[in-house]
């Protein structure tokens, strides 16, 4: 199991674990063609006539907290201008897909409030505002007891490179189709679980990934193609993540794989989907041998399961 930390808090181990949660910030679904009767679209406002309106497709049709929203925009103009996309007054990049289409990925997380969000898409001199309804989701609760030596609060030397890795937005798209299961072990902790650490409830915390309880030393594979942009080792001060590998899949999508017993890649390597990158272990803040796989979209931890089962174009 993993923990998240706030390296600015001190005190007894239980309180360190609970307070530390805030620091480790990170932080085929049915398609819906935008229309006045669409499931997640309450209203559309356009500055031009319907014939000339932007074409926007949002998936999944009924998103819930933790899902990644995929926004595909068809631009009819010949100017080549990239559309702009914003949600909750935060801007997200849109990347070209060819034939006048662009796609933006928007993360949602368990610590957000469910309900309507205003999605604004602008392009070709036009603007559309869409109300997207994000449903609530029930996340289970779990108790974790970390022994002495596994309850470190972490340091800047560990978290700064991890934060920099999660902030990467590489223009190229490296993944293709559904992501792969990174280890053959059974799932021991799902995404979004709330936790008690050493008896103290971690408020506003959620488990930022999926844990696989595979055999010690079993192979860890890359869930998708990408560039190895983070390698950290417990011996070098990565007391929370343990031996860790971060893979940049491009366009703001990244995988972080933690607690490895062995690392078989180095920073700068380009790996293919399914390539062995290391072995399962229990380094860092782990109660036993397992792999923690976290998937991040623009720095926010999202549920990896839809990426595996349905995939995102």
Secondary structure as UniProt FT lines:
FT   TURN            7..8
FT   HELIX           13..20
FT   TURN            21..23
FT   STRAND          32..33
FT   TURN            36..37
FT   STRAND          41..46
FT   HELIX           50..52
FT   STRAND          55..59
FT   TURN            61..62
FT   TURN            65..66
FT   STRAND          68..74
FT   STRAND          84..87
FT   TURN            88..89
FT   STRAND          90..92
FT   STRAND          94..98
FT   TURN            99..100
FT   STRAND          101..107
FT   TURN            110..111
FT   STRAND          115..123
FT   TURN            124..125
FT   STRAND          126..135
FT   STRAND          141..144
FT   TURN            148..149
FT   HELIX           156..166
FT   STRAND          186..189
FT   TURN            191..192
FT   STRAND          194..197
FT   TURN            198..199
FT   STRAND          200..201
FT   TURN            203..204
FT   STRAND          210..213
FT   TURN            216..217
FT   STRAND          219..221
FT   STRAND          226..232
FT   HELIX           234..236
FT   TURN            239..241
FT   STRAND          243..250
FT   TURN            251..252
FT   STRAND          253..263
FT   TURN            267..268
FT   STRAND          270..271
FT   TURN            273..274
FT   STRAND          276..281
FT   STRAND          290..297
FT   TURN            298..299
FT   STRAND          300..302
FT   HELIX           305..309
//
